[in-house]
Structures are given as structure tokens and as C-alpha cells.
Amino acid sequence: MKAETRSYKYYDLIMAAFVCVLLCSNLIGASKQAVVELPLIGTVTFSAGIMFFPISYFFGDILTEVYGYARDRRVVWAGFAALAFASLMAAVVIAVPAADSAYMRVFQGQLEGVFGNSWRIALGSMIAFWCGSFSNSYVLARMKVLTQGRWLWARTIGSTAVGELVDSSLFYAIAFWGIWQSSDVVKVALTQYVLKTSWEVVATPLTYWVVGLLKRAEHEDWYDRTTNFNPFRLRA
């Protein structure tokens, strides 16, 4: 059976969950700087979106490991399109004149405060997400072939380390350079990279469990031996 004609039970569900997590983590939590006190380290500044954004890489690893790079590529493009629409919607909603009332004058200011720089966040998110996700998926797919399907933990952690490095570097430079202090941009970007990669390490047992469950349910364990890795190709 050709790859593009194969149907799966849970692929669409995982795609929907991936896009939902991506949108929420980038538009709700990305612009908030939060702090936490850690023993021996002290105060650590981080973006609130990090509490949920790594879940998108968790889904990306699962998609590539079970269904292959080409099907994960479709999911990446779905997320990219969703972020683009969310950015457009935010810009239009803010630009439409608000009703002349005391409540709406306050609300308009609040709306602009939360989503007023959403075009930069969305642009940074789209570019960083696109580059980071494809880097993650490519590295994982190549490592799977090279290791003949062994050492899943090394593939997920290694690919995430590469993908998150690309993602964090691009996102914070595009989204917040000139808005936050330069030192804060660098500090938060480095913190995000370490925390996101650490999140993948902690989630390794869960990754093993979900991957095993899906492989058995879908009767699939894809190896990208002959895959066209062109990121602009949409066919599976």
C-alpha cells in the first residue's frame, strides 16, 4: 500500500492536539516573563509559555517516530497556517474601532497590551517553529535509520536539543528584541533552551509509553529510508 493511501486511527487527533498546544503556548504565555526561586541557583526568569510549549515537540517526536517525517511535515504546516491566521485575526480585531464606552476604552487597552505585539510574536513563532520543528523531525528521522530503531531516548533528546536550539534562538530574537532589554532576551532564551531540553529528558518514559502504544494500535513503525526531506513538499 502506498504511504499516501494509508489511513490511521489517531493521526488526525494528534495533529489537532499539536496545533492546539502550539497556538495556546505561543499566544497566551509567550509574552509573559515569570520567575521562580530554585535552590542553589536563585531567581530564574522564564517565559510562561515554556510550561506548555515543549508538549508540541513531544508530539513532533511521536509523529516522526511512528508515522514518519513526511506526515509530521503536514502537521508542521498545519501549525504554521494556524499561527498565521491567529496573527491576522489579532491584528484585525485590534484595528477595528472599539465602541465609545468606558468599559470598551479600558478593554481595548487591555487587548492591545496582550495582543498588541502579537504580529512579532506570531512572526517569531512561525519562523522559529518552522525551522525548529523541521530540524527536530529531520534529526530524529535520520537517527532512527542510523541506529536501526534503537535508543529511542537518544533520538528524542538529541533531536529536541537541536530543534529547541534553533527555535529558542530565532523566536526570542525576532519576537522581543527591542521590546525587552537585550540582556533579558539572551537570558530568557538560554533559560528556555535548557528548560525545554530538560523537559524532554523528564518526559522520556512517557514518550516510550505513547510511542509503543501507537505503534501497536496503528501497526506502524516508519523508517525514512527513501523519504524526500524537502520541507516544502506536502505529500506523504
N, C-alpha and C positions, 0 to 999 in steps of 0.2 A: 504493500500500500504506500502511495506517495505521501510524503510528510505533510503536504498542504491539505490532504483529504482526511487526515486522521482527526478524529474528534475525541475530546477528553471531558471527564466529569467535572473537574474542579478548576480548570484553567481560567475560565471566564470569571469565576468567583475570586480567584487570587488576583486577577487583573483589576477588578473593581476595588478590592481591599487596598491594593497597592496605590491606585490613583487617589483614593480617599485619604490615606495616610499622608501621601505626598502633598496634597492640597492643604490639609489642615496644619501640618507641621511647618509649611513654608509661609502661609498667610496668617496664621494665628499666633504662633510662638516665635517666629524667626527674629522679629524686631525688638523683642524684649530682652534686655540684659538682666540676668538673675545672678545671685550669689549664693554660695554655700560654704560653710565653715568645715574644713576637713582636718582631722588630727594630723599633727606634724607638718602639714602643708599650709594651713591657714585659710584665708579667703580665696575662693576660686570663682572667677567670673565666667559665666557661660550663657549662651543663647537658650532661651526656654524651649525652643523648638527641638533641641537635641534630645529631649526626653522621649520624643516620638519619631523623629526623622529616621533614625537608624533602622526602624522597622521596615522602611522601604528597601533598604539594602538587604535585609533579611529575606524579604520577598524576592528580590532580584537574584539572590543566591539560589533560592529554592527553584525559581523558574528556570534558570540556566542549567542547574544540576539535573533536574527532572526532565524538562521539556526542550532544553537546548537554547543556544544563543539566538537563533532566528525568532523563536517565539517570545523570548524575553525582549528582543528588539521591538516587536509590536507593542509590548507593554510600555516600553520606554517612550515610544512615540505617542501612545495614548496619554501618558502622564504629561508629556511636553505640550500636547494640544490642550489639556485641561488647565495647565498653568497659564497658557496664553489667553484662554477665554476668561479665566478668573481675573487676570490683569486688565483685560479690556473692560470687563464688567465693572470692576472697581473704579476705573478711570471715568467711565460714563456716569455711574451713579454719583460720584463726587462732583462731576461737572454740571449735572442738571441742577438748576437753581432750586434752592430749598424754599418751602413755604415761609411767609413772613410771620413767624410766631416766636415767642420767647423760647419755647421748647425746641423748635427746629433750629434756631440760631445756635443753641448750645449743642444740639445733636450733630449739626453739620461740622462744628469744630471738632467734636469727638471723632466723627467719622474720618475727617481729614487727618487727625492725629494717628489713627490706627492704620488707615489705608492710603494716606496721602503720598507716601513714598513707595506704594505697592508696585509702581512700574519698575523701580530699581530692584526691589526685592524679587519681583517676578522675572525680570531680565536676568538677574544674577542666578536665580533659582533654575531657570530654563537652561542657561548656558552651562552652569556648574553641574546640574543634574544630568543633562545630556552627555557631557564629557565624562563625568564621574561614573555614571551608570554603564555606559558602553565600555569604559576601561575596566570596571569591575567584572562585567559579563565576559569580556574578551579574555582576561587573565584567567578567570575560573574555567572557561571552556577549554583553553589551551592547556592548562594544568591538568585537567581531567584526562585529556588524551595522553599527555606525557606520563602521568602517574598510573595510567590504565585503570582509573576509577578508584584508586586507593587514597588514603589520607584525606578524607573529606575535610577534616578540621584545618589542614594546611591550605587547602584550596579556598575555603571560605574566608579564613583570616587573611591569607595573602592577597586575595583579590580585593577584599574590603580595604586593606591597608593602602593599596594602590588607588582604588576608586575614591576613597574618602580624602586622600591627599589632594587629588585633582579637584574634587568637589569643594572642600573647605577653602582651598587657596583661591579658587575662582569666585565662589559665592561672596565671601566677606569683602574681597577687594571691589567687586562690582556693586554690591548692594549698599555698603556702608562707608566706603572711603569718602571722606569729606563730610560725612554726617557725624560719625563717631570720631574721637581722637585717633590718630594713626596708631598710637601705642595700644589702644583698646582693640582696634581691628586685628592687629597682629596677635595680641594676647588671646583674644577670644577665638581666633582662627586656629591657633595652636592647641588651645584647650579643647576645642570641638573635635579636632582631629584625634587627639589622644582618647577622649571620652568615647567618640563614635567607634573607634577601632577596639577599644576595651569592651564596648557593648557587644560587639560581635564575638569576642572571646567568651564572655559570660553566657551568650545565647547559644554557644556551640552544642550543648546537649539537646536543646530544643530544636535546633536545625537538624541534627541527626534524626530525631524522632519524626519530625514533619516530613523530611525527605524520604525516610523509609516508608512512612505511611502512604505518601503519594505514589511512590514507585510501585508499591503493591496494588494500590487502588487503580492506578492508571495503566499498569503493565507497561511502563515506560522507564527507560534509563538511557537518555540520549547522549551520544558521543558525537561531538562536532568534528569529525574527521574530514568531511568534504564540504563543510559549510562555507558559504560566501559571507565573509565578515564585513562587507560593506554596510556601514550604519544607515545608509540612505535607502537600502533595499527593504521593502516591506513584506515581500513574500516569504513564507516559512520554508 
